[in-house]
Amino acid sequence: MESERLYECPLHGSGVRPAHLVGRRLERVIVSRLLRDAEPASEPLDVWLIDGNEDATHITTGSDWCLIVESRAPYKGYDMAEYGRVEVGPAAHETPFAEHLGETVPAVREEGSEHGRLALEITFLSGRVRCDGWEGDLRLSSD
């Protein structure tokens, strides 16, 4: 069940067609997180799904709260002085993708509107992971 419609964000464009994930094996997951000295790490700001060919699919939210899906390698972390720092690195077991490492994606489904992509559901043989935005933040969940 591949996604047939490509939702295009007026600000960020359409990105990559999520159906390109179908047939790819999830080998690694990389995330970016905001870290502040006195606070626990944030939920992921970005997630990169790395397949067996080392191709990276970047998933994040846009400034207009759309969901961005693009082919893009992970960026390097950076310091924002008193606002904290963004660190980029491998995800251990803190995302729903962890339980699907080594699995191939048989299907994807996206949801959207004239304002762009709102959600992406990635199906594995052992379950699904949903990526969407909530108040501008990336939200990952599984069933």
C-alpha positions in Angstrom: 0.0 0.0 0.0 2.1 2.9 -1.2 1.2 6.5 -0.9 0.0 7.9 -4.2 -0.5 11.6 -3.4 2.3 13.9 -2.7 1.4 16.7 -0.3 3.3 19.9 -0.9 3.9 22.5 1.7 3.7 26.1 0.4 6.9 27.0 2.4 9.0 23.8 2.3 7.9 22.1 -0.9 7.0 18.5 -1.3 10.3 16.9 -0.2 10.8 13.3 -1.2 8.0 10.9 -2.0 7.6 8.8 1.2 6.9 5.7 -0.9 10.7 5.6 -1.6 11.0 4.0 1.8 9.1 0.9 0.6 11.4 -2.1 0.2 14.2 -0.5 2.2 15.6 -2.1 5.4 16.0 0.1 8.4 19.5 -0.2 9.7 20.0 2.8 12.0 18.1 5.7 13.5 19.7 9.1 14.2 18.0 11.9 16.1 18.7 15.5 17.1 17.7 16.7 20.6 17.8 20.0 22.4 19.8 19.8 25.6 19.8 22.4 28.3 21.9 22.1 31.5 19.2 21.9 34.1 16.5 20.1 32.0 16.1 16.6 30.6 16.7 16.2 26.8 13.8 17.1 24.6 11.9 14.7 22.4 13.6 14.4 19.0 13.6 17.5 16.9 14.6 15.5 13.8 14.9 11.8 13.0 16.9 10.2 10.2 16.1 6.7 9.0 19.3 5.1 7.6 18.8 2.2 5.2 21.2 -0.6 4.1 22.7 1.6 1.4 23.4 4.4 4.0 20.7 6.6 2.4 19.2 8.9 4.9 15.5 9.9 5.1 15.1 13.0 7.2 11.8 13.6 9.1 11.0 16.8 11.0 8.4 19.5 11.3 8.5 22.8 9.4 8.1 26.3 10.7 4.5 26.2 9.5 3.9 22.9 11.4 3.9 20.7 8.3 5.8 17.4 8.3 8.9 17.5 6.2 10.2 14.2 4.6 13.4 14.6 2.6 16.5 12.8 1.5 19.2 14.5 3.6 22.1 13.4 5.6 22.2 14.3 9.3 23.6 17.7 10.2 26.1 18.4 12.9 25.1 19.5 16.3 25.4 23.1 17.3 25.5 25.4 20.4 22.9 28.1 21.0 24.7 29.6 24.0 22.2 30.3 26.8 19.4 28.5 24.9 21.1 25.1 25.0 22.7 23.0 22.4 21.4 20.6 19.8 23.1 17.3 19.7 22.9 14.8 16.9 23.6 11.1 17.3 22.4 7.6 17.2 19.1 6.8 18.9 19.3 4.1 21.4 15.9 2.8 22.3 14.2 6.1 22.8 12.2 6.1 19.5 9.5 3.7 18.3 11.7 2.9 15.4 14.1 0.9 17.7 11.9 -2.2 17.7 11.9 -2.3 13.9 15.7 -2.1 13.3 16.6 -4.7 10.7 13.1 -4.8 9.2 12.1 -3.9 5.7 9.3 -1.3 5.1 6.4 -2.9 3.1 4.1 0.2 3.1 3.8 3.9 3.9 0.8 6.1 4.2 0.7 9.9 4.4 -1.9 12.3 5.4 -2.1 16.0 4.4 -4.1 18.9 3.1 -3.6 21.8 0.8 -1.2 23.1 3.5 1.2 20.2 3.2 1.9 16.8 4.8 0.5 16.4 8.3 1.5 12.8 9.1 3.4 9.8 7.8 2.7 6.2 8.9 5.5 3.7 8.2 4.5 0.1 8.3 6.9 -2.8 9.3 6.0 -6.4 9.5 5.9 -6.1 13.3 3.9 -2.9 13.6 3.7 0.7 12.5 5.3 4.0 13.4 3.4 7.3 13.0 5.3 10.6 12.6 3.3 13.8 12.9 3.5 17.2 14.4 1.9 18.5 17.6 2.1 22.3 18.2 5.1 22.4 15.9 7.0 19.6 17.6 7.8 16.2 16.0 5.8 13.4 17.6 6.6 9.7 17.1 4.2 7.0 18.2 3.7 3.3 17.5 0.9 0.8 17.7 
